[in-house]
């Protein structure tokens, strides 16, 4: 049985991040979840989201938000 079928049978919703969100990395700090995705081809890059329930995600900023942080040479 696949993980998605197991989660579906348990009623666990998949988290939804809008748009192209490859290679997600997540951590939890004091019960709050933070997620960053790879987006080196976009600027600003490396969007950072937070959630308190793993269902609702809010974009809170970008790790790369100044032109001097990214060299496209």
Number of C-alpha atoms within 10 A of each C-alpha: 5 7 8 12 10 11 12 12 9 9 9 12 11 11 12 11 16 8 6 9 14 10 10 12 11 13 11 12 7 6 10 12 16 20 20 22 19 16 17 12 9 10 14 17 20 21 21 21 19 20 17 14 11 16 12 12 19 13 15 10 15 17 12 18 14 11 10 7 10 13 6 5 3
